């Protein structure tokens, strides 16, 4: 149960950090200014990047937690 809590927390942190990097680089502006339907914008690319950031954060946290324990 502890591993699930660790993974969930760091998944959220990683996803938030990935989203903030995308926002800084102007990805959100591209979506807002896109012509046509919302789904034809880079929404899928942004969601996969955010999910990837979350998975990266969660998995690294689990690995570091496993290394820390004897």
Backbone torsions as a table, in degrees:
resi	resn	phi	psi	omega
1	UNK	NA	-34.7	179.5
2	UNK	-64.2	-37.7	-179.9
3	UNK	-65.0	-36.0	179.1
4	UNK	-66.1	-41.5	178.1
5	UNK	-63.9	-43.4	179.2
6	UNK	-62.5	-47.8	-179.0
7	UNK	-61.6	-45.7	-178.4
8	UNK	-61.2	-45.2	-179.3
9	UNK	-61.2	-49.6	-176.6
10	UNK	-74.5	-23.1	172.2
11	UNK	-64.2	-46.1	178.9
12	UNK	-63.4	-43.0	179.2
13	UNK	-63.6	-45.6	179.6
14	UNK	-64.0	-41.0	178.5
15	UNK	-65.6	-40.0	178.6
16	UNK	-66.0	-40.7	178.2
17	UNK	-66.7	-39.7	177.5
18	UNK	-63.9	-42.2	178.5
19	UNK	-63.8	-39.2	179.9
20	UNK	-66.7	-37.4	176.9
21	UNK	-65.0	-41.8	178.0
22	UNK	-62.5	-41.4	179.5
23	UNK	-65.3	-40.4	179.5
24	UNK	-64.3	-37.1	-179.0
25	UNK	-78.1	-5.4	175.7
26	UNK	94.9	13.9	-179.3
27	UNK	-66.3	-35.8	179.8
28	UNK	-68.6	-37.9	177.8
29	UNK	-62.1	-38.7	178.1
30	UNK	-62.3	-38.7	178.6
31	UNK	-67.9	-43.2	-178.0
32	UNK	-66.5	-32.3	-177.6
33	UNK	-93.1	-0.5	-176.6
34	UNK	-68.3	141.4	176.0
35	UNK	-90.1	148.8	178.0
36	UNK	92.3	-170.4	-177.7
37	UNK	-62.5	152.5	-176.8
38	UNK	-61.7	-37.5	-176.8
39	UNK	-71.9	-19.8	178.8
40	UNK	-80.9	-7.1	175.4
41	UNK	-74.7	-169.6	-177.9
42	UNK	-86.0	30.6	-176.5
43	UNK	-61.7	-42.8	-179.3
44	UNK	-64.8	-38.9	178.2
45	UNK	-64.9	-39.2	179.7
46	UNK	-68.3	-43.1	179.6
47	UNK	-63.8	-39.4	178.5
48	UNK	-68.9	-35.3	177.8
49	UNK	-66.7	-41.6	179.2
50	UNK	-66.4	-43.4	177.9
51	UNK	-64.6	-40.2	177.4
52	UNK	-63.2	-39.9	176.3
53	UNK	-63.3	-39.6	177.5
54	UNK	-66.1	-43.8	178.6
55	UNK	-64.6	-40.1	178.1
56	UNK	-61.8	-47.2	179.0
57	UNK	-62.2	-44.1	-179.2
58	UNK	-65.9	-43.1	-178.8
59	UNK	-69.3	-41.0	177.4
60	UNK	-63.0	-39.4	178.8
61	UNK	-64.0	-40.2	177.9
62	UNK	-66.2	-40.0	178.6
63	UNK	-64.5	-45.5	179.8
64	UNK	-64.7	-36.3	177.7
65	UNK	-66.1	-38.3	179.7
66	UNK	-68.9	-38.1	179.7
67	UNK	-67.8	-37.2	-176.6
68	UNK	-66.2	-37.1	-177.5
69	UNK	-77.8	139.7	179.6
70	UNK	-73.6	NA	NA
